[in-house]
């Protein structure tokens, strides 16, 4: 395995960058500096002191329609109920909007002269 930079070592082993830098400066870990002044650490040196990180669990990128597992059928049923409820609410809103339009047609226009209650 090729030598690691401090950044790569932090990703692979359970150590923070500050701890690794301190170990390098104290001489706990032997490493080489390149001509550009960057550290190159032998992985065997890191394994001697630090434990490797546990592999991370892969994140599923499945779409909702591609779900698998025991709750997939439950989610599909809940989605169907929610879509039915949404359609019912849209029908109610359409009916209320129609009734509101009818009421607006019955009212006098807003610029009409107000009716007087007292004849004198």
Secondary structure, 3 states (H helix, E strand, C coil): CCCECHHHHHHHECCCHHHHHHHHHHCCCCEEECCCCCEEECHHHHHHHCCECCCCCCCCCCCHHHCCCCCHHHHHHHHHHHHHHHHHHHHHHHHHHHHHHHHHHHCCCCCCCCCCCCCC
